[in-house]
Amino acid sequence: MWNVELKPEVIKELKDPDRFKKGINTAFSGILIVMTGVAFMFILYFMKPDDVLRPVWILLIGFAVVAWGEYLKFTAR
C-alpha cells in the first residue's frame, strides 16, 4: 500500500532492508486503521454519545498491527 524508499546510507546499516520496509509499511497501515477507529468514534460522539466506545476493538486491532510492524523493524536492524 505504501511505497517507502530508504536512503543508501540507511540500507547499509540494516541487516535486512526489505524486512525493514515491510515493517514500516505495516506500521503505517496500522496507524491508518487506528485513525479510522478514531474517526468512527468522532462520528458516534455526535450521533449516539452512549455508543462512543463501541469501536474500541478497531483501535486495538490497529495498535496490534502497529506493534507487529515495529517488531519487524526491530528485527531487521
N, CA, C and O of each residue as an XYZ file, in Angstrom:
308
protein
N       0.821     -1.180      0.000
C       0.000      0.000      0.000
C       0.872      1.254      0.000
O       0.579      2.210     -0.718
N       1.923      1.257      0.786
C       2.809      2.405      0.891
C       4.083      2.111      0.116
O       4.544      0.970      0.085
N       4.650      3.128     -0.507
C       5.904      2.971     -1.235
C       6.988      3.714     -0.460
O       7.087      4.940     -0.526
N       7.796      2.959      0.273
C       8.831      3.545      1.121
C      10.182      3.373      0.434
O      10.545      2.270      0.025
N      10.908      4.453      0.314
C      12.257      4.422     -0.245
C      13.247      4.736      0.870
O      13.119      5.751      1.554
N      14.221      3.874      1.046
C      15.238      4.100      2.062
C      16.473      4.729      1.427
O      16.817      4.432      0.283
N      17.126      5.590      2.174
C      18.356      6.195      1.694
C      19.460      5.135      1.667
O      19.432      4.192      2.458
N      20.432      5.286      0.762
C      21.505      4.278      0.669
C      22.304      4.115      1.964
O      22.727      3.006      2.292
N      22.512      5.203      2.698
C      23.266      5.091      3.949
C      22.476      4.342      5.017
O      23.062      3.719      5.903
N      21.149      4.401      4.936
C      20.318      3.643      5.877
C      20.335      2.163      5.499
O      20.377      1.294      6.370
N      20.302      1.884      4.200
C      20.309      0.494      3.739
C      21.594     -0.208      4.165
O      21.568     -1.395      4.490
N      22.713      0.507      4.169
C      23.998     -0.099      4.541
C      24.027     -0.520      6.005
O      24.718     -1.475      6.358
N      23.286      0.179      6.860
C      23.302     -0.105      8.294
C      22.371     -1.244      8.692
O      22.466     -1.748      9.812
N      21.468     -1.663      7.797
C      20.457     -2.657      8.149
C      20.886     -4.062      7.738
O      21.571     -4.254      6.733
N      20.462     -5.047      8.548
C      20.710     -6.446      8.187
C      19.789     -6.878      7.052
O      20.216     -7.558      6.119
N      18.530     -6.482      7.138
C      17.524     -6.893      6.158
C      16.658     -5.689      5.765
O      15.622     -5.444      6.383
N      17.078     -4.938      4.741
C      16.331     -3.727      4.361
C      14.902     -4.008      3.886
O      14.001     -3.200      4.115
N      14.693     -5.152      3.226
C      13.338     -5.454      2.747
C      12.378     -5.689      3.909
O      11.225     -5.260      3.860
N      12.843     -6.363      4.944
C      12.008     -6.578      6.123
C      11.739     -5.252      6.849
O      10.656     -5.044      7.396
N      12.734     -4.365      6.845
C      12.545     -3.045      7.453
C      11.467     -2.266      6.706
O      10.614     -1.634      7.329
N      11.501     -2.307      5.370
C      10.468     -1.644      4.570
C       9.096     -2.248      4.862
O       8.108     -1.525      4.993
N       9.043     -3.577      4.962
C       7.777     -4.234      5.260
C       7.254     -3.807      6.631
O       6.050     -3.625      6.810
N       8.158     -3.647      7.596
C       7.762     -3.187      8.923
C       7.218     -1.775      8.903
O       6.234     -1.476      9.580
N       7.852     -0.901      8.130
C       7.360      0.476      8.012
C       5.976      0.482      7.362
O       5.072      1.181      7.820
N       5.817     -0.296      6.298
C       4.516     -0.368      5.631
C       3.433     -0.887      6.576
O       2.318     -0.365      6.594
N       3.764     -1.910      7.357
C       2.797     -2.474      8.299
C       2.445     -1.464      9.386
O       1.279     -1.322      9.753
N       3.449     -0.767      9.897
C       3.186      0.232     10.940
C       2.306      1.365     10.399
O       1.390      1.813     11.090
N       2.566      1.827      9.192
C       1.739      2.872      8.600
C       0.307      2.386      8.396
O      -0.638      3.140      8.629
N       0.136      1.146      7.968
C      -1.206      0.596      7.785
C      -1.939      0.507      9.126
O      -3.136      0.784      9.204
N      -1.223      0.122     10.168
C      -1.825      0.065     11.498
C      -2.257      1.435     11.983
O      -3.318      1.579     12.590
N      -1.437      2.441     11.715
C      -1.813      3.813     12.099
C      -3.068      4.244     11.342
O      -3.924      4.933     11.897
N      -3.176      3.841     10.081
C      -4.370      4.154      9.297
C      -5.601      3.477      9.901
O      -6.669      4.086      9.954
N      -5.472      2.246     10.351
C      -6.581      1.537     10.987
C      -6.989      2.244     12.281
O      -8.177      2.424     12.549
N      -6.008      2.639     13.072
C      -6.314      3.339     14.334
C      -7.034      4.651     14.061
O      -8.005      4.978     14.744
N      -6.576      5.391     13.089
C      -7.209      6.673     12.794
C      -8.621      6.485     12.238
O      -9.474      7.351     12.434
N      -8.883      5.379     11.554
C     -10.236      5.070     11.112
C     -11.139      4.843     12.318
O     -12.271      5.327     12.352
N     -10.638      4.106     13.305
C     -11.397      3.897     14.536
C     -11.674      5.200     15.257
O     -12.765      5.398     15.790
N     -10.690      6.090     15.277
C     -10.884      7.404     15.911
C     -11.943      8.206     15.156
O     -12.752      8.898     15.775
N     -11.945      8.122     13.845
C     -12.960      8.831     13.058
C     -14.356      8.288     13.361
O     -15.307      9.058     13.491
N     -14.480      6.952     13.474
C     -15.773      6.374     13.846
C     -16.221      6.864     15.217
O     -17.394      7.175     15.427
N     -15.269      6.929     16.149
C     -15.614      7.407     17.484
C     -16.049      8.872     17.441
O     -16.966      9.264     18.163
N     -15.418      9.662     16.623
C     -15.773     11.071     16.490
C     -17.189     11.222     15.939
O     -17.965     12.052     16.413
N     -17.514     10.415     14.936
C     -18.861     10.463     14.357
C     -19.894     10.026     15.391
O     -20.943     10.652     15.538
N     -19.584      8.941     16.107
C     -20.526      8.454     17.113
C     -20.690      9.433     18.269
O     -21.739      9.457     18.913
N     -19.679     10.229     18.538
C     -19.764     11.208     19.620
C     -20.935     12.162     19.399
O     -21.593     12.572     20.355
N     -21.193     12.513     18.149
C     -22.276     13.439     17.845
C     -23.595     12.728     17.526
O     -24.669     13.276     17.773
N     -23.517     11.516     16.982
C     -24.728     10.788     16.599
C     -25.347     10.036     17.785
O     -26.527     10.211     18.088
N     -24.541      9.198     18.452
C     -25.007      8.390     19.584
C     -23.933      8.437     20.672
O     -23.065      7.565     20.700
N     -23.963      9.403     21.546
C     -22.909      9.546     22.553
C     -22.752      8.338     23.478
O     -21.674      8.126     24.033
N     -23.806      7.549     23.649
C     -23.700      6.378     24.517
C     -22.865      5.253     23.893
O     -22.352      4.391     24.606
N     -22.733      5.264     22.576
C     -22.031      4.186     21.878
C     -20.634      4.586     21.411
O     -20.086      3.958     20.505
N     -20.062      5.601     22.002
C     -18.756      6.101     21.544
C     -17.670      5.042     21.670
O     -16.791      4.958     20.813
N     -17.715      4.244     22.713
C     -16.634      3.280     22.938
C     -16.824      1.954     22.202
O     -16.033      1.032     22.400
N     -17.825      1.836     21.379
C     -18.038      0.592     20.635
C     -16.891      0.270     19.670
O     -16.515     -0.898     19.580
N     -16.315      1.234     18.945
C     -15.246      0.883     18.006
C     -13.862      0.726     18.648
O     -12.850      0.822     17.954
N     -13.808      0.490     19.939
C     -12.504      0.310     20.592
C     -11.783     -0.903     20.020
O     -10.553     -0.919     19.973
N     -12.521     -1.916     19.585
C     -11.878     -3.102     19.017
C     -11.104     -2.745     17.749
O     -10.090     -3.376     17.450
N     -11.571     -1.737     16.995
C     -10.824     -1.291     15.810
C      -9.489     -0.682     16.242
O      -8.460     -0.914     15.607
N      -9.512      0.092     17.318
C      -8.273      0.680     17.832
C      -7.306     -0.411     18.285
O      -6.109     -0.334     18.009
N      -7.818     -1.415     18.973
C      -6.941     -2.491     19.463
C      -6.319     -3.275     18.320
O      -5.141     -3.628     18.373
N      -7.105     -3.549     17.289
C      -6.548     -4.238     16.113
C      -5.483     -3.366     15.455
O      -4.424     -3.862     15.071
N      -5.756     -2.082     15.324
C      -4.782     -1.176     14.717
C      -3.491     -1.103     15.511
O      -2.404     -1.110     14.934
N      -3.604     -1.032     16.847
C      -2.393     -0.995     17.670
C      -1.624     -2.310     17.592
O      -0.396     -2.314     17.672
N      -2.334     -3.421     17.438
C      -1.657     -4.714     17.271
C      -0.884     -4.746     15.951
O       0.230     -5.267     15.896
N      -1.468     -4.197     14.901
C      -0.781     -4.142     13.602
C       0.440     -3.231     13.690
O       1.490     -3.552     13.133
N       0.315     -2.101     14.382
C       1.453     -1.197     14.574
C       2.558     -1.906     15.351
O       3.735     -1.793     15.006
N       2.183     -2.636     16.397
C       3.180     -3.354     17.191
C       3.895     -4.407     16.345
O       5.105     -4.589     16.480
N       3.163     -5.096     15.482
C       3.792     -6.089     14.610
C       4.768     -5.413     13.638
O       5.855     -5.937     13.395
N       4.393     -4.267     13.088
C       5.286     -3.532     12.197
C       6.544     -3.062     12.910
O       7.639     -3.123     12.350
N       6.391     -2.597     14.138
C       7.561     -2.172     14.914
C       8.459     -3.366     15.247
O       9.682     -3.230     15.276
N       7.868     -4.523     15.496
C       8.663     -5.729     15.747
C       9.461     -6.105     14.493
O      10.633     -6.469     14.589
N       8.826     -6.017     13.321
C       9.542     -6.319     12.078
C      10.708     -5.344     11.878
O      11.800     -5.747     11.479
N      10.468     -4.076     12.156
C      11.547     -3.093     12.031
C      12.676     -3.384     13.011
O      13.851     -3.255     12.665
N      12.324     -3.775     14.231
C      13.330     -4.054     15.255
C      14.194     -5.260     14.874
O      15.411     -5.240     15.061
N      13.568     -6.295     14.344
C      14.335     -7.490     13.970
C      15.169     -7.285     12.715
O      16.120     -8.030     12.481
N      14.831     -6.294     11.906
C      15.585     -6.044     10.685
C      16.819     -5.193     10.911
O      17.627     -5.032      9.996
N      16.985     -4.647     12.103
C      18.141     -3.793     12.371
C      19.358     -4.581     12.643
O      20.421     -4.010     12.889
